[in-house]
Amino acid sequence: MNNNSTIQEKREYLKKISQPLTELKESGAIESINAGLKAIYSAQGHEVLKTFEQWTSAGYRVKQGAKALYLWGKQTARTITEEGEEKEIKFFPLVALFSDLQVYNPDNNK
């Protein structure tokens, strides 16, 4: 499986779990789709979410085999060429995060 299909699969999964959150956001029950996703992750025990780089900077290591949790990034635009024409596409990138359950401090064995 190539990297592109993997990212596309992750994007489709995130869309699927985000779908019911859209109504909650529109009704004002949650502040944002990402807030709803964080609540879902929190219910699974994932309290503190940080990027790989943030955990590494704090002295932690991601446990081998840990799978990233995803949130939506800020909307961005990219120019692509399709059928000889340039056009701008807008999309929300994926942000890969790991939780406090997925890391350990090699100095403390935690």
TILUMSE-500446 format. One record per residue: x, y, z of N, C-alpha, C, O in turn. Coordinates in steps of 0.02 Angstrom, whole numbers. Layout:
N
+--------+--------+--------+--------+--------+--------+--------+--------+--------+--------+--------+--------+
|    nxx |    nyy |    nzz |   caxx |   cayy |   cazz |    cxx |    cyy |    czz |    oxx |    oyy |    ozz |
+--------+--------+--------+--------+--------+--------+--------+--------+--------+--------+--------+--------+
|      X |      Y |      Z |      X |      Y |      Z |      X |      Y |      Z |      X |      Y |      Z |
...
+--------+--------+--------+--------+--------+--------+--------+--------+--------+--------+--------+--------+
END
This chain:
110
+--------+--------+--------+--------+--------+--------+--------+--------+--------+--------+--------+--------+
|    nxx |    nyy |    nzz |   caxx |   cayy |   cazz |    cxx |    cyy |    czz |    oxx |    oyy |    ozz |
+--------+--------+--------+--------+--------+--------+--------+--------+--------+--------+--------+--------+
|     43 |    -59 |      0 |      0 |      0 |      0 |     45 |     62 |      0 |     90 |     67 |     41 |
|     33 |    108 |    -46 |     76 |    167 |    -48 |     51 |    220 |      2 |     -4 |    215 |     28 |
|     93 |    269 |     14 |     80 |    321 |     63 |     17 |    360 |     46 |    -21 |    378 |     91 |
|      5 |    374 |    -18 |    -54 |    413 |    -38 |   -118 |    378 |    -20 |   -164 |    409 |      7 |
|   -123 |    313 |    -35 |   -185 |    278 |    -19 |   -195 |    274 |     56 |   -252 |    276 |     80 |
|   -142 |    268 |     93 |   -148 |    266 |    166 |   -175 |    332 |    192 |   -220 |    332 |    234 |
|   -150 |    388 |    168 |   -174 |    453 |    189 |   -246 |    463 |    168 |   -287 |    490 |    206 |
|   -263 |    441 |    108 |   -332 |    447 |     84 |   -379 |    405 |    128 |   -434 |    426 |    143 |
|   -357 |    346 |    147 |   -398 |    304 |    191 |   -408 |    338 |    259 |   -463 |    336 |    287 |
|   -355 |    367 |    286 |   -361 |    402 |    350 |   -407 |    462 |    344 |   -447 |    475 |    389 |
|   -403 |    498 |    288 |   -446 |    555 |    275 |   -520 |    532 |    272 |   -563 |    565 |    302 |
|   -533 |    477 |    238 |   -602 |    451 |    233 |   -628 |    429 |    301 |   -686 |    441 |    317 |
|   -586 |    398 |    341 |   -606 |    377 |    408 |   -622 |    438 |    451 |   -672 |    439 |    488 |
|   -579 |    490 |    447 |   -591 |    550 |    487 |   -655 |    585 |    464 |   -692 |    612 |    506 |
|   -668 |    586 |    399 |   -731 |    614 |    375 |   -791 |    576 |    404 |   -840 |    606 |    425 |
|   -785 |    510 |    406 |   -839 |    467 |    431 |   -855 |    482 |    505 |   -913 |    489 |    523 |
|   -802 |    486 |    546 |   -816 |    498 |    617 |   -832 |    572 |    631 |   -859 |    588 |    684 |
|   -815 |    616 |    584 |   -831 |    687 |    592 |   -903 |    703 |    572 |   -932 |    752 |    595 |
|   -932 |    661 |    529 |   -999 |    675 |    502 |  -1051 |    689 |    556 |  -1085 |    740 |    552 |
|  -1059 |    646 |    607 |  -1110 |    660 |    658 |  -1094 |    723 |    699 |  -1138 |    753 |    730 |
|  -1031 |    742 |    700 |  -1012 |    801 |    739 |  -1033 |    866 |    705 |  -1038 |    918 |    738 |
|  -1045 |    864 |    640 |  -1066 |    924 |    603 |  -1131 |    951 |    632 |  -1137 |   1012 |    642 |
|  -1179 |    908 |    644 |  -1243 |    930 |    672 |  -1234 |    959 |    742 |  -1266 |   1009 |    759 |
|  -1191 |    928 |    781 |  -1178 |    954 |    849 |  -1147 |   1024 |    846 |  -1163 |   1067 |    887 |
|  -1102 |   1033 |    799 |  -1070 |   1099 |    791 |  -1122 |   1151 |    769 |  -1125 |   1206 |    797 |
|  -1163 |   1133 |    720 |  -1214 |   1179 |    695 |  -1265 |   1198 |    748 |  -1291 |   1253 |    748 |
|  -1280 |   1151 |    793 |  -1328 |   1166 |    846 |  -1296 |   1202 |    906 |  -1331 |   1224 |    951 |
|  -1230 |   1209 |    904 |  -1195 |   1243 |    959 |  -1176 |   1198 |   1017 |  -1151 |   1222 |   1067 |
|  -1188 |   1133 |   1010 |  -1172 |   1087 |   1064 |  -1096 |   1078 |   1073 |  -1073 |   1065 |   1128 |
|  -1059 |   1086 |   1019 |   -986 |   1085 |   1022 |   -959 |   1145 |    984 |   -991 |   1171 |    939 |
|   -900 |   1166 |   1004 |   -870 |   1226 |    974 |   -845 |   1213 |    903 |   -851 |   1257 |    860 |
|   -818 |   1153 |    891 |   -790 |   1137 |    825 |   -790 |   1062 |    816 |   -800 |   1023 |    863 |
|   -779 |   1042 |    754 |   -773 |    970 |    739 |   -714 |    941 |    778 |   -719 |    887 |    806 |
|   -658 |    978 |    780 |   -600 |    953 |    817 |   -615 |    946 |    892 |   -589 |    900 |    924 |
|   -655 |    990 |    920 |   -675 |    983 |    990 |   -713 |    918 |   1000 |   -703 |    884 |   1051 |
|   -756 |    902 |    953 |   -793 |    839 |    957 |   -747 |    779 |    951 |   -755 |    729 |    986 |
|   -699 |    783 |    905 |   -651 |    728 |    896 |   -610 |    719 |    960 |   -597 |    663 |    981 |
|   -589 |    775 |    991 |   -551 |    770 |   1054 |   -592 |    737 |   1109 |   -566 |    699 |   1149 |
|   -657 |    752 |   1110 |   -701 |    721 |   1160 |   -706 |    646 |   1148 |   -706 |    607 |   1196 |
|   -710 |    625 |   1085 |   -711 |    554 |   1069 |   -646 |    521 |   1092 |   -648 |    468 |   1124 |
|   -590 |    552 |   1077 |   -525 |    524 |   1097 |   -519 |    522 |   1173 |   -492 |    474 |   1201 |
|   -543 |    575 |   1206 |   -540 |    579 |   1279 |   -580 |    522 |   1311 |   -559 |    494 |   1361 |
|   -638 |    506 |   1282 |   -680 |    452 |   1308 |   -644 |    385 |   1303 |   -661 |    337 |   1338 |
|   -595 |    381 |   1258 |   -555 |    320 |   1249 |   -492 |    322 |   1293 |   -451 |    277 |   1291 |
|   -485 |    375 |   1333 |   -428 |    381 |   1379 |   -371 |    424 |   1353 |   -321 |    432 |   1388 |
|   -377 |    451 |   1294 |   -324 |    493 |   1264 |   -334 |    565 |   1286 |   -368 |    604 |   1252 |
|   -304 |    583 |   1343 |   -315 |    649 |   1372 |   -271 |    704 |   1342 |   -296 |    757 |   1323 |
|   -207 |    691 |   1337 |   -159 |    741 |   1313 |   -138 |    723 |   1242 |   -109 |    669 |   1231 |
|   -151 |    767 |   1194 |   -134 |    755 |   1125 |    -79 |    804 |   1103 |    -85 |    864 |   1112 |
|    -27 |    776 |   1074 |     28 |    817 |   1048 |     55 |    785 |    984 |     44 |    726 |    971 |
|     89 |    825 |    944 |    121 |    798 |    885 |    182 |    757 |    905 |    206 |    762 |    962 |
|    206 |    717 |    859 |    267 |    678 |    871 |    324 |    724 |    893 |    360 |    709 |    940 |
|    331 |    780 |    858 |    385 |    827 |    873 |    377 |    858 |    943 |    426 |    867 |    978 |
|    316 |    873 |    962 |    304 |    902 |   1029 |    322 |    851 |   1084 |    352 |    870 |   1134 |
|    302 |    789 |   1075 |    320 |    738 |   1124 |    396 |    729 |   1128 |    424 |    725 |   1182 |
|    428 |    726 |   1070 |    501 |    718 |   1068 |    536 |    775 |   1102 |    583 |    765 |   1141 |
|    514 |    836 |   1089 |    544 |    896 |   1121 |    536 |    894 |   1197 |    577 |    921 |   1233 |
|    482 |    863 |   1221 |    469 |    859 |   1292 |    506 |    800 |   1325 |    500 |    788 |   1385 |
|    545 |    763 |   1285 |    584 |    708 |   1312 |    550 |    640 |   1310 |    574 |    593 |   1341 |
|    495 |    635 |   1274 |    458 |    572 |   1270 |    471 |    537 |   1204 |    494 |    568 |   1155 |
|    455 |    474 |   1203 |    459 |    434 |   1141 |    392 |    402 |   1129 |    358 |    381 |   1176 |
|    373 |    397 |   1066 |    311 |    364 |   1048 |    323 |    289 |   1050 |    373 |    264 |   1023 |
|    278 |    253 |   1082 |    284 |    180 |   1088 |    281 |    148 |   1018 |    243 |    169 |    975 |
|    323 |     98 |   1009 |    324 |     62 |    946 |    256 |     33 |    931 |    224 |      2 |    974 |
|    233 |     43 |    869 |    168 |     18 |    848 |    109 |     63 |    862 |     52 |     48 |    843 |
|    121 |    119 |    897 |     66 |    166 |    912 |     39 |    196 |    847 |     78 |    215 |    803 |
|    -26 |    200 |    841 |    -59 |    229 |    783 |    -81 |    300 |    799 |   -111 |    313 |    852 |
|    -66 |    346 |    754 |    -83 |    416 |    765 |   -159 |    425 |    769 |   -197 |    388 |    738 |
|   -178 |    475 |    806 |   -247 |    499 |    809 |   -248 |    562 |    766 |   -198 |    598 |    763 |
|   -303 |    575 |    732 |   -303 |    631 |    685 |   -355 |    683 |    702 |   -410 |    669 |    725 |
|   -335 |    746 |    690 |   -380 |    803 |    691 |   -374 |    838 |    624 |   -328 |    823 |    585 |
|   -420 |    883 |    610 |   -417 |    923 |    549 |   -372 |    983 |    560 |   -376 |   1017 |    611 |
|   -328 |    996 |    511 |   -286 |   1056 |    513 |   -324 |   1116 |    485 |   -382 |   1110 |    465 |
|   -291 |   1173 |    485 |   -321 |   1234 |    457 |   -327 |   1227 |    381 |   -282 |   1201 |    348 |
|   -382 |   1253 |    355 |   -393 |   1249 |    283 |   -335 |   1280 |    246 |   -310 |   1333 |    264 |
|   -315 |   1247 |    193 |   -260 |   1271 |    152 |   -279 |   1265 |     79 |   -328 |   1232 |     62 |
|   -241 |   1297 |     36 |   -254 |   1294 |    -36 |   -191 |   1273 |    -72 |   -135 |   1287 |    -50 |
|   -201 |   1239 |   -127 |   -145 |   1217 |   -168 |   -165 |   1223 |   -241 |   -223 |   1210 |   -259 |
|   -118 |   1243 |   -283 |   -131 |   1247 |   -354 |   -110 |   1182 |   -387 |    -54 |   1158 |   -377 |
|   -156 |   1153 |   -426 |   -141 |   1091 |   -461 |   -153 |   1101 |   -535 |   -189 |   1146 |   -556 |
|   -123 |   1058 |   -575 |   -136 |   1059 |   -647 |   -176 |    997 |   -664 |   -156 |    940 |   -651 |
|   -234 |   1009 |   -694 |   -279 |    955 |   -712 |   -302 |    965 |   -784 |   -331 |   1017 |   -801 |
|   -289 |    916 |   -826 |   -306 |    921 |   -897 |   -277 |    984 |   -929 |   -310 |   1016 |   -969 |
|   -216 |   1000 |   -910 |   -181 |   1057 |   -939 |   -201 |   1125 |   -911 |   -174 |   1176 |   -932 |
|   -247 |   1126 |   -864 |   -269 |   1189 |   -834 |   -249 |   1191 |   -761 |   -255 |   1142 |   -724 |
|   -226 |   1250 |   -740 |   -210 |   1259 |   -669 |   -273 |   1279 |   -632 |   -312 |   1320 |   -656 |
|   -283 |   1249 |   -574 |   -339 |   1270 |   -532 |   -320 |   1263 |   -459 |   -277 |   1223 |   -441 |
|   -353 |   1304 |   -419 |   -339 |   1303 |   -347 |   -389 |   1258 |   -312 |   -450 |   1263 |   -324 |
|   -364 |   1215 |   -269 |   -408 |   1173 |   -228 |   -397 |   1192 |   -155 |   -342 |   1208 |   -135 |
|   -450 |   1190 |   -118 |   -447 |   1204 |    -46 |   -464 |   1140 |     -9 |   -509 |   1102 |    -29 |
|   -428 |   1127 |     45 |   -440 |   1066 |     84 |   -415 |   1076 |    155 |   -378 |   1123 |    170 |
|   -436 |   1031 |    198 |   -414 |   1029 |    267 |   -364 |    972 |    274 |   -383 |    914 |    266 |
|   -301 |    987 |    289 |   -252 |    933 |    297 |   -264 |    895 |    362 |   -300 |    918 |    406 |
|   -234 |    836 |    366 |   -238 |    796 |    427 |   -180 |    815 |    473 |   -124 |    829 |    450 |
|   -194 |    816 |    538 |   -142 |    828 |    588 |   -136 |    764 |    629 |   -183 |    744 |    663 |
|    -78 |    733 |    626 |    -65 |    671 |    664 |    -43 |    688 |    734 |      4 |    726 |    745 |
|    -76 |    658 |    783 |    -61 |    669 |    853 |    -54 |    602 |    889 |    -80 |    551 |    867 |
|    -19 |    605 |    945 |    -13 |    547 |    989 |    -34 |    569 |   1059 |    -25 |    627 |   1077 |
|    -61 |    522 |   1097 |    -85 |    539 |   1164 |    -36 |    516 |   1218 |     14 |    482 |   1204 |
|    -51 |    538 |   1279 |    -12 |    518 |   1337 |    -12 |    442 |   1347 |     33 |    416 |   1380 |
|    -61 |    407 |   1319 |    -63 |    333 |   1324 |    -14 |    300 |   1275 |      1 |    241 |   1282 |
|     10 |    339 |   1227 |     50 |    310 |   1174 |    124 |    328 |   1178 |    163 |    313 |   1132 |
|    144 |    360 |   1232 |    213 |    383 |   1238 |    243 |    360 |   1305 |    206 |    340 |   1350 |
|    308 |    363 |   1310 |    341 |    348 |   1373 |    402 |    393 |   1379 |    429 |    418 |   1329 |
|    423 |    403 |   1440 |    483 |    442 |   1454 |    540 |    393 |   1465 |    540 |    357 |   1515 |
|    588 |    390 |   1420 |    642 |    340 |   1427 |    683 |    350 |   1490 |    715 |    302 |   1513 |
|    684 |    409 |   1519 |    722 |    422 |   1580 |    686 |    395 |   1642 |    718 |    378 |   1691 |
|    620 |    392 |   1639 |    580 |    370 |   1697 |    547 |    302 |   1686 |    514 |    276 |   1731 |
|    556 |    274 |   1626 |    522 |    212 |   1606 |    447 |    217 |   1613 |    413 |    169 |   1629 |
|    420 |    277 |   1600 |    347 |    289 |   1602 |    323 |    306 |   1533 |    263 |    318 |   1523 |
+--------+--------+--------+--------+--------+--------+--------+--------+--------+--------+--------+--------+
END
